[in-house]
């Protein structure tokens, strides 16, 4: 995610959280994948409330 933020003029963190919420609704997501996604979606402000 660091690369995405460096290549963008605006901070995409809000959209990343939106995508994470949508992906977490996937019934085929494993618990390990969900945990990884929650950590990555947290950004600089800490873990999101997903």
C-alpha positions in Angstrom: 0.0 0.0 0.0 2.9 2.3 0.5 3.5 2.4 -3.2 -0.1 3.3 -3.9 0.1 6.3 -1.6 3.4 7.5 -3.0 2.0 7.4 -6.5 -1.2 9.3 -5.7 -1.8 13.0 -5.2 -4.5 12.2 -2.8 -4.6 9.7 0.0 -6.5 6.6 -1.2 -7.0 5.3 2.4 -10.7 5.9 2.4 -11.2 4.0 -0.8 -9.0 1.2 0.4 -11.2 0.9 3.5 -14.3 0.7 1.2 -12.7 -2.1 -0.8 -11.7 -3.9 2.3 -15.3 -3.8 3.7 -16.6 -5.2 0.4 -14.0 -7.9 0.3 -14.6 -8.9 3.9 -18.2 -9.8 2.9 -16.8 -12.5 0.6 -17.9 -15.8 2.1 -14.9 -17.5 0.5 -12.4 -15.3 2.4 -10.3 -17.3 4.9 -9.8 -16.1 8.4 -6.1 -15.5 7.6 -6.9 -13.5 4.6 -9.5 -11.4 6.5 -6.9 -10.7 9.3 -4.4 -9.6 6.7 -6.9 -7.4 5.0 -8.0 -5.8 8.2 -4.4 -5.0 9.1 -3.6 -3.5 5.7 -6.8 -1.4 5.5 -5.9 0.3 8.8 -3.6 2.8 7.2 -1.8 5.3 9.4 -4.8 6.0 11.6 -4.9 2.5 13.2 -7.1 -0.4 12.5 -10.5 0.3 10.9 -13.7 -0.8 12.5 -14.5 -3.5 10.0 
